[in-house]
């Protein structure tokens, strides 16, 4: 398993970073494509976040 960082960017430069373990980047992309409505996650800093995926302006995935 590889650990990927998924960075959700909102207006005014606000970001939330989530770490996801997956076999490859394609698996992570597939799971992001399925997101809609409200997303709940704990970020890399341990903070709980709940947001509407429609408010996300950019998603970045890195290893």
C-alpha positions as CSV (number, residue, x, y, z in Angstrom):
1,X,0.0,0.0,0.0
2,X,1.1,3.5,-0.8
3,X,0.1,6.6,1.2
4,X,-1.3,9.4,-0.9
5,X,-2.1,13.0,0.2
6,X,-5.4,14.2,-1.1
7,X,-5.6,18.0,-0.9
8,X,-9.1,19.6,-1.2
9,X,-8.8,23.3,-2.0
10,X,-11.7,25.7,-1.4
11,X,-12.1,29.5,-2.0
12,X,-9.6,31.9,-0.5
13,X,-6.9,29.3,-0.5
14,X,-8.4,27.2,2.3
15,X,-7.2,23.6,2.1
16,X,-7.9,20.3,3.9
17,X,-5.3,17.5,3.5
18,X,-6.3,13.8,3.9
19,X,-3.9,10.8,3.8
20,X,-5.3,7.8,2.0
21,X,-3.7,4.4,1.6
22,X,-4.2,2.7,-1.8
23,X,-2.5,0.3,-4.2
24,X,-2.1,3.1,-6.8
25,X,-3.1,6.6,-7.8
26,X,-5.9,5.3,-10.1
27,X,-7.6,3.8,-7.1
28,X,-7.5,7.1,-5.3
29,X,-8.8,9.0,-8.3
30,X,-11.7,6.5,-8.6
31,X,-12.7,7.1,-5.0
32,X,-12.6,10.9,-5.5
33,X,-14.8,10.7,-8.6
34,X,-17.5,9.0,-6.6
35,X,-17.7,11.7,-4.0
36,X,-20.8,13.9,-3.9
37,X,-22.8,15.6,-1.2
38,X,-21.2,15.9,2.2
39,X,-17.8,14.5,2.9
40,X,-16.6,13.7,6.4
41,X,-12.9,13.1,7.1
42,X,-10.1,13.6,9.6
43,X,-7.2,15.6,8.2
44,X,-3.5,15.0,8.6
45,X,-3.5,17.3,11.6
46,X,-6.2,15.2,13.3
47,X,-9.1,17.7,12.9
48,X,-12.5,16.5,11.9
49,X,-14.0,18.1,8.7
50,X,-17.4,18.0,7.1
51,X,-18.0,19.8,3.9
52,X,-20.1,19.8,0.8
53,X,-18.0,18.4,-2.1
54,X,-19.7,21.0,-4.4
55,X,-17.7,23.7,-2.6
56,X,-14.3,22.1,-3.5
57,X,-12.6,24.0,-6.3
58,X,-9.5,21.8,-6.8
59,X,-8.4,18.3,-5.7
60,X,-4.7,17.4,-5.8
61,X,-3.3,14.0,-5.3
62,X,0.4,13.4,-4.4
63,X,2.4,10.5,-3.1
